[in-house]
Amino acid sequence: MTGLTLPPIGFGTAPLGNLYRAVDDETAEATIAAAIGAGLLYADTAPYYGFGLAETRLGQAIAGNRDVVVSTKVGRVLEPLAGSAERERHGFVDAPALAPVYDYSRDGILRSHEASLKRLGRDRVDILYVHDIGRRVHGAEHDARMGELLDKGGFAALEELRDQGVVSAIGVGVNETAVCLELMEHVSLDIILLAGRYTLLEQSPVDDLFPRCAATGTALVLAGVYNSGILALGADAPAAHYDYAGVPEAIRQRTRAIEGICAAHDVALPAAALQFVLAHPQAASVIVGFASPDEVRATMANIAAPVPDGLWSDLKAAGLLRADVPVPATVG
């Protein structure tokens, strides 16, 4: 990532693509302005988020602002939707009548990149992530998708864009560690955006992916710090999601146990969830998604909230947090 430094905290735009609920244009613009005003000068987006809606809104809100680091993603191209559009598709509400089509080939990568630049109204983005590659998403189609990326010129196209200075860094944006490790056997990744796998509920990447990234000099961006909402809203909130779906009972019970210890220390669950991820020294940046200016303000308050050392030690003693993971240096 020569010449590119990421702010410690950035903002994700999936909620501004109307994830789970519609956000009007005025609120979207105000949300982005609030994030930038709070000093969050890294914005992550993707064609998939609202089928172009998030990229378009981000581009309009930061037009002419070159201080914001921007990342977007490739691996899907948006095609006109055949037939009438349902109000909710793939979790996005009232999105444009476009269908996301997987394509990790050279042509697909280049088409996706060009279309993103048009929606963003920019001549370049700083980071391009390969979006949602991996067996977790593609199942039996995983080998075919990897073949597109590795054998049909997809990753080579990314390398060319980076070598030409069109982007500063290339990598993957995924919700699983296995595909990161698999790709690192074949190609060199500048950066990995890992969502949902390093949180208060899960720390398994410290065993394999984090050491591998340290050894290879691959930067890590951590996202999904609330595991799609449950660590922000609480175990029993009706709107809570886990990994973009319903909440399994085992996860609900574990979250309740974490909430109980947080309550005993008078700490809000989202404050603990966010500060825990921010404490990992290997994180080049941490991404938080916002749907309103109020959520930006709440996040900044959660970052600043005092959290006593006893919270972390109690979570570890209860087996709810691994004993070997770093925690914030806090008061108490």
C-alpha positions as CSV (number, residue, x, y, z in Angstrom):
1,M,0.0,0.0,0.0
2,T,2.7,2.4,-1.0
3,G,1.6,6.0,-0.5
4,L,-1.7,5.1,1.1
5,T,-2.4,5.5,4.8
6,L,-5.8,4.6,6.2
7,P,-7.5,6.5,9.0
8,P,-8.0,4.3,12.1
9,I,-11.8,4.5,11.6
10,G,-13.8,4.6,8.5
11,F,-17.5,4.3,7.5
12,G,-19.3,1.7,5.5
13,T,-22.1,2.6,3.1
14,A,-24.2,-0.6,2.9
15,P,-26.9,1.0,5.1
16,L,-27.0,4.0,2.7
17,G,-27.8,1.4,0.0
18,N,-31.0,0.8,1.9
19,L,-29.9,-2.3,3.7
20,Y,-33.0,-3.6,5.6
21,R,-34.7,-0.2,5.5
22,A,-35.0,2.7,3.2
23,V,-33.0,5.8,3.8
24,D,-33.9,9.0,1.9
25,D,-31.4,11.0,-0.2
26,E,-31.3,13.9,2.3
27,T,-30.5,11.6,5.2
28,A,-27.9,9.8,3.3
29,E,-26.1,13.0,2.4
30,A,-26.3,14.3,6.0
31,T,-25.0,11.0,7.3
32,I,-21.9,11.1,5.0
33,A,-21.4,14.8,5.9
34,A,-21.6,13.9,9.6
35,A,-19.1,11.0,9.2
36,I,-16.6,13.3,7.4
37,G,-17.2,16.0,9.9
38,A,-16.3,13.6,12.7
39,G,-13.0,12.9,11.0
40,L,-13.9,9.6,9.5
41,L,-12.0,10.1,6.2
42,Y,-12.2,6.5,4.8
43,A,-15.4,5.5,3.0
44,D,-16.0,1.9,1.9
45,T,-18.7,1.1,-0.7
46,A,-19.6,-1.5,-3.3
47,P,-21.8,-1.9,-6.4
48,Y,-23.8,-4.5,-4.4
49,Y,-24.9,-2.1,-1.8
50,G,-28.3,-1.1,-3.1
51,F,-27.3,-2.1,-6.6
52,G,-25.4,1.1,-7.2
53,L,-27.3,3.3,-4.9
54,A,-24.7,3.5,-2.2
55,E,-21.9,4.4,-4.7
56,T,-24.1,7.0,-6.3
57,R,-25.0,8.6,-3.0
58,L,-21.4,8.5,-1.7
59,G,-20.1,10.1,-5.0
60,Q,-22.6,12.9,-4.8
61,A,-21.8,13.6,-1.1
62,I,-18.0,13.8,-1.5
63,A,-17.8,15.4,-5.0
64,G,-14.6,17.4,-5.2
65,N,-13.4,16.1,-1.8
66,R,-10.0,14.4,-2.3
67,D,-9.3,14.1,1.4
68,V,-11.5,11.0,1.7
69,V,-10.0,7.6,1.0
70,V,-12.4,5.5,-1.0
71,S,-12.6,1.8,-1.5
72,T,-15.1,-0.1,-3.6
73,K,-15.4,-3.6,-4.8
74,V,-15.4,-5.9,-7.9
75,G,-16.8,-9.3,-8.6
76,R,-20.4,-8.4,-9.4
77,V,-21.6,-6.5,-12.4
78,L,-25.0,-4.8,-12.4
79,E,-27.4,-5.8,-15.2
80,P,-30.9,-4.5,-16.0
81,L,-33.4,-6.6,-14.0
82,A,-35.6,-8.9,-16.0
83,G,-39.2,-8.3,-15.0
84,S,-40.6,-6.2,-12.2
85,A,-38.5,-5.4,-9.1
86,E,-39.6,-6.6,-5.7
87,R,-39.4,-3.9,-3.0
88,E,-36.8,-5.9,-1.1
89,R,-34.0,-7.9,-2.9
90,H,-30.9,-9.3,-1.2
91,G,-31.9,-7.4,1.9
92,F,-31.9,-4.0,0.1
93,V,-35.1,-2.0,0.0
94,D,-36.3,0.3,-2.8
95,A,-33.1,-0.2,-4.8
96,P,-32.6,0.5,-8.5
97,A,-34.0,-2.1,-10.9
98,L,-30.6,-3.8,-11.5
99,A,-29.5,-7.3,-10.8
100,P,-26.1,-8.2,-9.3
101,V,-24.4,-10.8,-11.5
102,Y,-21.2,-12.5,-10.3
103,D,-18.2,-12.1,-12.6
104,Y,-14.7,-12.4,-11.4
105,S,-13.1,-12.6,-14.9
106,R,-10.9,-10.0,-16.4
107,D,-13.8,-8.5,-18.3
108,G,-16.1,-8.5,-15.3
109,I,-13.5,-6.8,-13.1
110,L,-12.8,-4.1,-15.6
111,R,-16.5,-3.5,-16.3
112,S,-17.3,-3.3,-12.6
113,H,-14.4,-0.9,-12.0
114,E,-15.4,1.4,-14.8
115,A,-19.1,1.4,-13.8
116,S,-18.1,2.2,-10.2
117,L,-16.1,5.2,-11.3
118,K,-19.1,6.6,-13.2
119,R,-21.4,6.2,-10.2
120,L,-18.9,7.7,-7.9
121,G,-18.1,10.5,-10.2
122,R,-14.4,10.0,-9.7
123,D,-11.4,9.3,-11.9
124,R,-10.0,6.8,-9.4
125,V,-10.6,5.0,-6.2
126,D,-7.9,4.2,-3.6
127,I,-8.6,0.5,-3.0
128,L,-10.3,-2.2,-5.0
129,Y,-11.5,-5.3,-3.1
130,V,-12.6,-8.5,-4.7
131,H,-16.1,-8.9,-3.1
132,D,-17.5,-12.0,-1.6
133,I,-15.3,-14.6,-3.2
134,G,-15.1,-17.8,-1.3
135,R,-16.9,-21.0,-0.5
136,R,-19.0,-19.4,2.2
137,V,-20.9,-17.5,-0.5
138,H,-20.5,-19.7,-3.6
139,G,-20.6,-23.2,-2.2
140,A,-20.3,-25.7,-5.0
141,E,-19.5,-22.9,-7.4
142,H,-16.4,-21.8,-5.5
143,D,-13.8,-23.5,-7.7
144,A,-15.4,-22.0,-10.8
145,R,-15.4,-18.5,-9.3
146,M,-11.8,-18.9,-8.2
147,G,-11.0,-20.0,-11.7
148,E,-12.4,-16.8,-13.1
149,L,-10.3,-14.8,-10.7
150,L,-7.0,-16.7,-11.0
151,D,-7.2,-18.3,-14.5
152,K,-9.3,-16.0,-16.5
153,G,-7.4,-12.8,-15.8
154,G,-9.5,-11.3,-13.0
155,F,-6.7,-10.8,-10.5
156,A,-4.2,-10.0,-13.3
157,A,-6.5,-7.1,-14.2
158,L,-6.4,-5.8,-10.7
159,E,-2.6,-6.0,-10.7
160,E,-2.5,-4.0,-13.9
161,L,-4.8,-1.3,-12.4
162,R,-2.5,-1.0,-9.4
163,D,0.7,-1.0,-11.5
164,Q,-0.7,1.7,-13.7
165,G,-1.5,3.8,-10.6
166,V,-5.2,3.7,-11.2
167,V,-5.7,2.3,-7.7
168,S,-3.3,2.3,-4.8
169,A,-4.1,-1.2,-3.3
170,I,-5.9,-4.4,-4.2
171,G,-7.2,-7.1,-2.1
172,V,-10.4,-8.9,-1.0
173,G,-13.5,-7.9,1.0
174,V,-15.0,-11.0,2.5
175,N,-16.8,-12.5,5.5
176,E,-14.6,-15.6,5.8
177,T,-10.9,-16.3,6.5
178,A,-10.5,-19.5,4.5
179,V,-10.6,-17.9,1.1
180,C,-8.1,-15.3,2.2
181,L,-5.6,-18.0,3.2
182,E,-6.3,-19.9,-0.1
183,L,-5.7,-16.8,-2.2
184,M,-2.5,-16.0,-0.4
185,E,-1.1,-19.2,-1.6
186,H,-1.4,-17.9,-5.2
187,V,-1.3,-14.1,-5.2
188,S,0.0,-11.2,-3.2
189,L,-2.8,-9.2,-1.5
190,D,-2.1,-5.6,-0.4
191,I,-5.0,-5.5,1.9
192,I,-7.9,-7.6,3.3
193,L,-11.2,-6.3,4.5
194,L,-12.6,-8.9,6.9
195,A,-16.2,-8.5,8.0
196,G,-17.7,-10.1,11.0
197,R,-15.0,-12.6,11.9
198,Y,-13.2,-10.6,14.5
199,T,-15.7,-9.4,17.1
200,L,-16.8,-9.9,20.7
201,L,-18.5,-13.0,19.4
202,E,-15.6,-14.5,17.4
203,Q,-11.9,-14.2,17.4
204,S,-10.8,-17.3,15.4
205,P,-8.7,-15.3,12.8
206,V,-6.0,-14.7,15.4
207,D,-4.9,-18.3,14.9
208,D,-4.2,-18.3,11.2
209,L,-5.1,-15.2,9.1
210,F,-3.7,-12.5,11.4
211,P,-0.3,-14.2,11.7
212,R,-0.2,-14.7,7.9
213,C,-1.0,-11.1,7.3
214,A,1.7,-10.0,9.7
215,A,4.2,-12.3,7.9
216,T,3.3,-11.0,4.4
217,G,2.8,-7.4,5.2
218,T,-0.9,-7.5,4.2
219,A,-2.9,-4.7,5.7
220,L,-6.1,-5.6,7.6
221,V,-9.3,-3.6,7.7
222,L,-11.9,-5.0,10.2
223,A,-15.6,-4.5,9.6
224,G,-18.8,-6.0,10.7
225,V,-17.9,-5.2,14.3
226,Y,-21.5,-5.6,15.4
227,N,-22.0,-8.9,13.5
228,S,-24.7,-7.4,11.3
229,G,-26.5,-5.7,14.2
230,I,-26.8,-8.0,17.2
231,L,-23.9,-6.4,19.0
232,A,-25.3,-2.9,18.4
233,L,-29.0,-3.6,19.2
234,G,-28.7,-6.5,21.8
235,A,-29.7,-10.1,21.8
236,D,-33.4,-9.7,22.1
237,A,-33.9,-6.7,19.8
238,P,-36.5,-7.6,17.1
239,A,-34.4,-5.9,14.4
240,A,-31.2,-7.7,15.3
241,H,-29.4,-9.7,12.6
242,Y,-26.4,-12.0,12.7
243,D,-24.3,-12.5,9.6
244,Y,-27.0,-10.7,7.5
245,A,-29.6,-13.3,8.6
246,G,-31.6,-14.4,11.6
247,V,-29.9,-14.9,15.0
248,P,-29.1,-18.5,15.9
249,E,-30.1,-19.4,19.5
250,A,-26.5,-20.1,20.6
251,I,-25.4,-16.7,19.4
252,R,-28.4,-15.1,21.1
253,Q,-27.5,-16.7,24.4
254,R,-23.8,-15.8,24.1
255,T,-24.7,-12.2,23.4
256,R,-27.0,-12.2,26.4
257,A,-24.1,-13.3,28.6
258,I,-21.8,-10.6,27.2
259,E,-24.6,-8.0,27.7
260,G,-24.9,-9.1,31.4
261,I,-21.2,-8.5,32.0
262,C,-21.4,-5.2,30.2
263,A,-24.4,-4.1,32.3
264,A,-22.5,-5.1,35.5
265,H,-19.8,-2.6,34.5
266,D,-22.3,0.0,33.3
267,V,-20.9,-0.2,29.7
268,A,-23.1,-0.2,26.6
269,L,-22.8,-3.3,24.5
270,P,-21.9,-1.4,21.3
271,A,-19.2,0.6,23.1
272,A,-17.6,-2.6,24.2
273,A,-17.9,-4.2,20.8
274,L,-16.4,-1.3,19.0
275,Q,-13.6,-0.6,21.4
276,F,-12.6,-4.3,21.5
277,V,-12.0,-4.4,17.7
278,L,-10.3,-1.0,17.7
279,A,-7.8,-2.3,20.2
280,H,-6.2,-4.9,17.9
281,P,-2.8,-3.5,16.9
282,Q,-2.9,-5.2,13.5
283,A,-6.0,-3.3,12.3
284,A,-5.1,-0.7,9.8
285,S,-8.6,0.6,10.0
286,V,-12.0,-0.3,11.4
287,I,-15.2,0.2,9.4
288,V,-18.6,1.1,10.9
289,G,-21.7,1.4,8.9
290,F,-24.2,4.3,9.4
291,A,-27.7,5.0,8.3
292,S,-28.2,8.4,10.0
293,P,-26.2,11.3,11.5
294,D,-27.4,10.1,14.9
295,E,-25.6,6.8,14.4
296,V,-22.4,8.7,13.6
297,R,-22.8,10.7,16.8
298,A,-23.6,7.5,18.8
299,T,-20.5,5.8,17.4
300,M,-18.2,8.6,18.3
301,A,-19.7,8.5,21.8
302,N,-19.1,4.8,22.0
303,I,-15.5,5.2,21.0
304,A,-15.0,7.8,23.8
305,A,-17.0,5.9,26.5
306,P,-14.9,4.8,29.5
307,V,-14.6,1.0,29.8
308,P,-13.0,-0.4,32.9
309,D,-10.3,-3.1,32.7
310,G,-12.5,-5.3,34.8
311,L,-15.0,-5.7,31.9
312,W,-12.4,-7.4,29.7
313,S,-11.0,-9.6,32.5
314,D,-14.6,-10.7,33.4
315,L,-15.4,-11.6,29.8
316,K,-12.2,-13.7,29.6
317,A,-12.8,-15.3,33.0
318,A,-16.3,-16.3,31.8
319,G,-14.9,-17.9,28.6
320,L,-16.7,-15.3,26.5
321,L,-13.5,-13.7,25.2
322,R,-10.3,-15.5,24.3
323,A,-7.6,-15.2,26.9
324,D,-4.9,-14.3,24.3
325,V,-6.6,-11.4,22.4
326,P,-5.5,-7.8,23.0
327,V,-7.9,-5.5,24.8
328,P,-8.0,-1.7,25.2
329,A,-5.8,-0.1,27.8
330,T,-8.6,1.4,29.8
331,V,-9.4,3.0,33.2
332,G,-10.6,1.3,36.3
